[in-house]
Amino acid sequence: IMADTILTVSNLSCEAGGKTVLHGLNLHIERQAVTAVIGPNGCGKSTLLGCMCRLRQPSAGEITLSGRSIRTYKRKELARKMAILTQQDEFPDRITVQELVEAGRFAHKSFLHSDDRSGKAAVKNAMEITRTSEFSQRQVHTLSGGERQRVRMAMALAQEPQLLLLDEPGTYLDIRHQLEIMDLLVKLKKERQMTIVIVLHDINQAALYADYTVAMKDGRIQAYGKTDEVITRQLVEQVFDLNVNEFVSSNGETVLMPSGNK
């Protein structure tokens, strides 16, 4: 195991609806890096993320966080280490942005003590970095999709996790808001020394923003490593069963453009 690994997945299998969705995965997540998980729909990306944060129960294998099995963490203790943004977007009715972001502090409160000054600062910082302070008193259900996604990010950041897991945070967002979220993640990595694992639909976003990439197909890992070594035309063709054209953009970046099924 590398010295700077924060999370290790060993021999992980998981079943859903009587069939095996993940087949003996091995993976290590590097600390203070952005790791993208890519692959076609139904290949097990969300299931892997769910297992990493204990939302899903694996049928075999082990996941360790900072050298300890995640099964041994108490719920609040785990929540102080990691936060997840799933695709489900369910909020209580009539809750304000401020209240929702404050709810992200649950892991730091005890039965007798409400949150202290550092907690208020964490909420304030989370709202500043996600640019949600300006609508802190609005009710969440009145916000646009992009605003709501930023509020969910703020709630996760208020937890002050070391590790942030995101399941396709750009779904339902236009391209500008998608890129805003990706820019924010890079900023969190640099300024907060955060480790980020993100399931992405867009291969070019992974190529632009991720330090490492995991490519999955049919519940197995096809490739894992530094992004520029993993995201190649050949790999994308193989993983997605597509023909892919390669272009060089005006700023010298390689861009992959899928051009229909093989």
C-alpha positions as CSV (number, residue, x, y, z in Angstrom):
1,I,0.0,0.0,0.0
2,M,1.3,3.4,-0.9
3,A,2.2,5.7,2.0
4,D,-0.3,8.3,0.8
5,T,-3.3,6.1,0.4
6,I,-6.3,7.1,2.3
7,L,-8.8,4.4,1.3
8,T,-8.1,0.9,0.2
9,V,-10.6,-1.5,-1.5
10,S,-9.5,-5.2,-1.3
11,N,-11.2,-8.0,-3.1
12,L,-14.6,-6.2,-3.0
13,S,-17.7,-7.9,-4.3
14,C,-21.2,-6.7,-4.0
15,E,-24.6,-8.1,-5.0
16,A,-27.9,-6.4,-5.9
17,G,-31.1,-8.1,-6.7
18,G,-29.5,-11.6,-6.6
19,K,-26.8,-10.8,-9.1
20,T,-23.2,-9.9,-8.6
21,V,-22.6,-6.2,-9.5
22,L,-19.0,-5.9,-8.4
23,H,-16.5,-8.7,-8.9
24,G,-13.4,-8.7,-6.6
25,L,-12.3,-5.1,-7.0
26,N,-8.9,-3.9,-5.8
27,L,-8.2,-0.2,-5.6
28,H,-6.4,2.4,-3.5
29,I,-7.4,6.0,-3.4
30,E,-4.6,8.5,-3.2
31,R,-4.7,11.2,-0.5
32,Q,-5.3,14.9,-1.6
33,A,-6.0,13.9,-5.2
34,V,-9.1,13.9,-7.4
35,T,-9.9,10.4,-8.6
36,A,-12.6,9.9,-11.3
37,V,-14.6,6.8,-11.8
38,I,-15.8,6.3,-15.4
39,G,-17.6,3.6,-17.3
40,P,-20.9,2.9,-19.0
41,N,-24.3,2.9,-17.1
42,G,-24.8,-0.1,-15.0
43,C,-21.1,-1.0,-14.7
44,G,-21.1,-0.6,-10.9
45,K,-19.7,2.9,-10.4
46,S,-22.4,4.0,-7.9
47,T,-22.4,0.7,-6.1
48,L,-18.6,1.0,-5.6
49,L,-19.2,4.5,-4.2
50,G,-22.0,3.2,-2.0
51,C,-19.7,0.5,-0.6
52,M,-17.0,3.0,0.1
53,C,-19.2,5.0,2.4
54,R,-21.2,2.1,3.9
55,L,-24.4,2.9,2.2
56,R,-24.1,-0.5,0.5
57,Q,-23.1,-3.8,2.2
58,P,-20.5,-5.7,0.2
59,S,-20.9,-9.5,-0.1
60,A,-17.1,-10.0,0.2
61,G,-13.9,-8.1,0.7
62,E,-12.8,-5.2,2.8
63,I,-12.6,-1.4,2.7
64,T,-10.2,0.4,5.0
65,L,-10.1,4.1,5.7
66,S,-6.8,5.5,7.1
67,G,-5.8,1.9,7.8
68,R,-8.9,0.8,9.6
69,S,-11.9,-1.2,8.4
70,I,-14.8,1.1,7.7
71,R,-17.0,-1.4,9.5
72,T,-15.3,-0.5,12.8
73,Y,-16.2,3.2,12.6
74,K,-19.2,4.6,14.5
75,R,-21.6,6.5,12.3
76,K,-20.6,10.0,13.5
77,E,-16.9,9.1,13.5
78,L,-17.2,8.0,9.8
79,A,-19.1,11.2,9.0
80,R,-16.2,13.3,10.3
81,K,-13.9,11.5,7.9
82,M,-16.0,11.3,4.8
83,A,-19.1,12.9,3.1
84,I,-21.0,11.7,0.1
85,L,-23.2,13.4,-2.4
86,T,-25.5,10.8,-4.0
87,Q,-27.8,11.5,-6.9
88,Q,-30.9,11.5,-4.8
89,D,-32.0,15.0,-4.0
90,E,-34.5,14.8,-1.2
91,F,-34.8,17.7,1.3
92,P,-37.4,18.3,4.0
93,D,-40.1,20.8,2.9
94,R,-39.7,24.4,4.2
95,I,-36.0,24.2,5.1
96,T,-33.8,27.1,4.4
97,V,-30.3,26.9,2.9
98,Q,-28.7,27.9,6.2
99,E,-30.6,25.2,8.1
100,L,-29.6,22.5,5.6
101,V,-25.9,23.5,5.6
102,E,-26.0,23.5,9.4
103,A,-27.4,20.0,9.3
104,G,-24.1,18.9,7.8
105,R,-22.6,19.5,11.3
106,F,-24.5,16.6,12.9
107,A,-21.3,14.5,13.1
108,H,-19.6,17.1,15.3
109,K,-22.4,17.6,17.8
110,S,-23.1,15.6,20.9
111,F,-26.4,15.1,22.7
112,L,-25.5,17.7,25.3
113,H,-23.5,20.2,23.3
114,S,-24.7,22.2,20.4
115,D,-22.1,23.2,17.8
116,D,-19.4,25.6,19.0
117,R,-17.7,28.6,17.4
118,S,-15.5,26.4,15.1
119,G,-18.7,24.8,13.8
120,K,-20.3,28.2,13.0
121,A,-17.0,29.0,11.2
122,A,-17.2,25.7,9.2
123,V,-20.7,26.5,8.1
124,K,-19.7,30.0,7.1
125,N,-16.7,28.8,5.2
126,A,-18.6,26.1,3.4
127,M,-21.2,28.6,2.2
128,E,-18.6,31.1,1.1
129,I,-16.6,28.6,-0.9
130,T,-19.7,27.3,-2.6
131,R,-21.1,30.8,-3.1
132,T,-24.4,30.0,-1.3
133,S,-24.3,32.7,1.4
134,E,-26.3,35.1,-0.7
135,F,-29.4,32.9,-0.6
136,S,-28.9,31.5,2.9
137,Q,-32.4,32.5,4.0
138,R,-34.2,31.1,0.9
139,Q,-36.0,27.8,1.1
140,V,-34.2,25.1,-0.7
141,H,-37.1,24.1,-2.9
142,T,-37.1,27.6,-4.5
143,L,-33.6,27.2,-5.9
144,S,-32.5,26.2,-9.4
145,G,-30.8,22.9,-10.0
146,G,-27.3,24.5,-10.0
147,E,-27.9,26.4,-6.8
148,R,-29.3,23.3,-5.1
149,Q,-26.3,21.3,-6.1
150,R,-24.0,24.0,-4.6
151,V,-26.1,23.9,-1.4
152,R,-25.6,20.1,-1.2
153,M,-21.9,20.7,-1.6
154,A,-21.9,23.2,1.2
155,M,-23.7,20.8,3.5
156,A,-21.1,18.1,2.7
157,L,-18.3,20.6,3.3
158,A,-19.7,21.7,6.6
159,Q,-18.9,18.2,7.8
160,E,-15.3,19.1,7.3
161,P,-14.5,15.6,5.8
162,Q,-11.1,14.5,4.6
163,L,-12.7,12.5,1.8
164,L,-15.5,13.7,-0.4
165,L,-17.4,11.2,-2.6
166,L,-19.6,12.5,-5.4
167,D,-21.9,10.5,-7.7
168,E,-22.3,12.4,-11.0
169,P,-22.8,15.8,-9.4
170,G,-23.3,17.3,-12.9
171,T,-26.4,15.4,-13.7
172,Y,-29.3,17.8,-14.5
173,L,-26.8,20.8,-14.7
174,D,-25.9,22.7,-17.8
175,I,-22.2,22.6,-18.9
176,R,-21.3,25.9,-17.1
177,H,-22.5,24.7,-13.8
178,Q,-20.9,21.3,-14.3
179,L,-17.5,23.1,-14.8
180,E,-18.1,25.3,-11.8
181,I,-18.5,22.2,-9.6
182,M,-15.3,20.7,-11.1
183,D,-13.4,23.9,-10.5
184,L,-14.7,24.0,-7.0
185,L,-13.4,20.4,-6.4
186,V,-9.9,21.3,-7.6
187,K,-10.0,24.3,-5.3
188,L,-11.0,22.1,-2.3
189,K,-8.2,19.7,-3.1
190,K,-5.6,22.5,-3.2
191,E,-6.9,24.7,-0.3
192,R,-8.4,22.1,2.0
193,Q,-6.1,19.2,1.2
194,M,-9.2,17.2,0.5
195,T,-9.4,13.8,-1.2
196,I,-12.1,13.6,-3.8
197,V,-13.6,10.6,-5.6
198,I,-16.1,11.4,-8.3
199,V,-18.2,9.3,-10.6
200,L,-18.3,11.1,-13.9
201,H,-20.3,10.7,-17.1
202,D,-18.1,13.0,-19.2
203,I,-14.8,11.5,-20.2
204,N,-13.2,14.8,-21.1
205,Q,-14.1,16.3,-17.7
206,A,-12.3,13.4,-16.1
207,A,-9.3,14.0,-18.5
208,L,-9.2,17.7,-17.6
209,Y,-9.8,17.6,-13.8
210,A,-8.9,14.2,-12.4
211,D,-5.4,13.2,-11.1
212,Y,-6.3,9.5,-11.2
213,T,-8.9,7.6,-13.1
214,V,-10.6,4.3,-12.5
215,A,-12.3,2.8,-15.7
216,M,-15.0,0.2,-15.0
217,K,-16.9,-2.2,-17.2
218,D,-19.3,-5.0,-16.2
219,G,-18.5,-4.6,-12.5
220,R,-14.7,-5.0,-13.0
221,I,-11.9,-2.5,-13.1
222,Q,-10.4,-2.3,-16.6
223,A,-7.7,0.3,-15.8
224,Y,-6.6,2.4,-12.9
225,G,-3.8,4.9,-12.7
226,K,-2.8,8.4,-13.6
227,T,-5.5,10.0,-15.8
228,D,-3.3,10.8,-18.8
229,E,-2.2,7.1,-18.9
230,V,-5.7,5.7,-18.4
231,I,-7.9,7.9,-20.6
232,T,-6.7,6.9,-24.1
233,R,-8.7,6.5,-27.2
234,Q,-8.1,2.7,-27.1
235,L,-9.4,2.4,-23.5
236,V,-12.5,4.5,-24.1
237,E,-13.3,2.5,-27.3
238,Q,-12.9,-0.8,-25.3
239,V,-14.8,0.3,-22.1
240,F,-17.8,2.0,-23.9
241,D,-17.9,-0.1,-27.1
242,L,-17.6,3.1,-29.2
243,N,-15.6,4.5,-32.0
244,V,-13.7,7.4,-30.8
245,N,-12.0,10.3,-32.7
246,E,-9.1,12.1,-31.2
247,F,-8.7,15.9,-31.6
248,V,-6.2,18.5,-30.3
249,S,-8.0,21.5,-28.9
250,S,-7.0,25.1,-29.4
251,N,-5.1,25.1,-26.1
252,G,-3.2,21.9,-26.9
253,E,-5.4,19.5,-24.9
254,T,-6.3,16.1,-26.4
255,V,-10.1,15.8,-26.7
256,L,-11.9,12.5,-27.3
257,M,-15.1,12.6,-29.3
258,P,-17.2,9.4,-29.4
259,S,-18.6,8.9,-32.9
260,G,-21.2,6.1,-32.6
261,N,-21.2,2.4,-31.7
262,K,-18.6,0.0,-32.9
